[in-house]
Amino acid sequence: MHMADALLSPTVGTSFIAVSGSLVVYSAHRLARQPDERRVPLMGVFGAFVFAAQMINFTIPGTGSSGHLGGGMLLAMLLGPYAAFLVIASVLVVQSLFFLDGGVLALGTNIFNLGVWPCFLGLLIYRAVAGRRPHRWHGRLAREGSHGQDAHATPLRLWLATLVAVVASLELGALSVVLQTLLSRRSDLPFGRFAALMMGIHLPIALVEGAITATVVQYVWALRPTLFGAGQMHEQAAGSASARRETLVPVLISFLATTILLACVVAWFASPRPDGLEWSLAAVQEGRSATESSPLPLLERVQRKIALMPDYEFRRAADNESRGAGQTESGGESWPNVRVGTSLAGLLGAALTFVLICLVAAVLYWFRRHRGKSSA
Amino acid sequence: MTGHSAQMLDRLGYGETLIHRLDPRAKTLATLAFILTVVSFPKYSVAPLVPFAIYPLVFVILGQIPASVILKRTAAVSPFAVLVGIFNPLLDTAPMVRVAGVDVSGGWISFISILLRFTLTVSAALALIATTSFPRICQGLDALRVPRAFIVQMLFLYRYLFVLIEEAVRLKRARDLRRFGQRTGLRPRVAAALIGVLFLRTYERAERIYLAMCARGFDGHVRLARRLHFARTDLAFLVFSVAGCLALRVVPVVHWLGRLGESLL
């Protein structure tokens, strides 16, 4: 399940479209610098492969639920970071349009969550743990020309490298979803609980995906050892030192962006505020004892409770604007004094609008049939 | 995620109605503007979102999209939004409005808002793909200066999507035939082997495709046909859609209608 448009705000949506869009442009640029005509059909078909591979469901041991391969890490290992990123982005576009999995505005966030982490960070982690040229030491054969580098890249180490890389990518992807939902402020889910839930759920998924990716790579390596050199061949040809420097730039950029983002979020929440769930439970308990009386004392009590929070001012202003534009007749009154008034105007308006829309639909149907008759 | 519904959506895109003939750039930009406007509403907006249903409705009716497609696909992808949204009524319990003597909490209002947003945005995306074939969408994106490498990638993906899905279906069927009715699901190791086989077959297919392309004169540059003409109807559609979205966003039409209704009663 990818991020839906319904949970996004326009700011978050468009900023992530900008980020992912510029990364797509950058990746296309980098690929154009090292043209390889064999890559065109390879990338295309492997994009389709992702869909096909995701149809092969398996049961996750221990939980009994079924899962499927994400495929990001596998692509990155095969094609290198830039090509894999483009493939994943294209897969997400098709998923969004044909399978409606993930919104159109949310494409920016989805491409970031599912593409940036495995292709740029995951691959870096994999290479760091497994050694610079890990494909040379898959299996028992050491290729000729080994310069004594990473002679200890055993199959176990490669397995571990894949696992760590996949877990890091998926966990960061899950965290990104939480942050995007949080920043959009459409959902009331508190950061701590939501993050713990999302990252907790994705841990067994990531472990299984890492294991399966590693197994697939071993399987493929046993049959066609040369495959996984394809993505990295050009970087080796271009000279290892400069290639290493060049590949770091986009990674550094995404690191920086993430750090800034996390810093803002942490600063926002670094307050002695009770856990969101406990706070709302307390509010509910207080509210139950006061349902007979008017709602004002309840609201006052709740207001007193959250007055200790440093972001109270910001929150009140935001909720003010949102509640004012909602259905209450009392318009833009300040939050503690919101009158729980009737919403007759809103309901009636919605009902009348619905009737109007039905009329419009009827007109459109007539128009369509009329046009069909006249053109026949 | 079945291949069949995707194939049906794909086929729908090749229709010949008024909506189908609109320029893909106009439709894509209008859909994007629509989605942006819908998600720009504040958290607790419900009534103002209702008139926006007109946009996907126009596509569905004039584009001759069967209603069952919309309903089924929307329902199929709703779990994520519903699961996240359902916590709002649980967490935000301060009453916000009074309906027929019953206090409704802010949480329920924001949840209904999320559901409305979800239905609207998904229908808009569905309306787009069901009235525009994917190659035409890619043509439109190419004309909008999206990187050529990315467009080519999407076109190739589209071309081989259904082929590879069928390949996976064959693999699954072969395995199912050898399971002797076992109820337990696929073990991860077996799945990994299947995926590995699929991987190798895909790679070899890619090599065959490359050779076939070379045999037909491929020189590394993929050339795309440019057959898009931005007519006055397309411009009118785009301007009207965007202006409509902005107007509905800013002008409280529903509220006015409600006041009107109130005064009549």
Interface residues (C-beta under 8 A of the other chain):
Chain A: M1 H2 M3 A4 D5 A6 L7 L8 S9 P10 G13 T14 V24 V25 A28 H29 L31 A32 P35 E37 R38 V40 P41 L42 M43 G44 V45 F46 G47 A48 F49 F51 A52 A53 Q54 M55 I56 N57 F58 T59 I60 P61 S66 L69 L74 L86 V87 A89 S90 V91 V93 V94 Q95 S96 L97 F98 F99 L100 D101 G103 V104 L105 T181 R185 R186 S187 D188 L189 P190 V208 A211 I212 T215 V216 Y219 V220 L223 R224 L227 G276 L277 S280 A283 V284 G287 T291 P295 L298 L299 V302 D319 E321 S322 R323 A325 G326 Q327 T328 V338 V340 G341 T342 S343 L344 A345 G346 L347 L348 G349 A350 A351 L352 T353 F354 L356 I357 V360 A361 L364 Y365 F367 R368 R371
Chain B: M1 G3 S5 A6 L9 D10 T17 L18 T31 L32 I35 L36 V38 V39 S40 F41 P42 K43 Y44 S45 V46 A47 P48 V50 P51 A53 I54 L57 V58 I61 L62 Q64 R73 T74 A76 V77 P79 F80 A81 V84 G85 F87 N88 L90 L91 D92 T93 A94 P95 M96 V97 R98 V99 D103 G106 G107 I109 S110 S113 I114 L115 R117 F118 T121 V122 A124 A125 L126 L128 I129 F134 I137 P147 R148 A149 F150 V152 Q153 M154 L155 F156 L157 Y158 R159 Y160 L161 V163 L164 I165 E167 A168 V169 L171 K172 T184 G185 L186 R187 P188 R189 V190 A191 A192 A193 L194 I195 G196 L198 F199 L200 T202 Y203 R205 A206 I209 Y210 M213 F218 D219 G220 V222 V253 V254 H255 W256 L257 G258 R259 L260 G261 E262
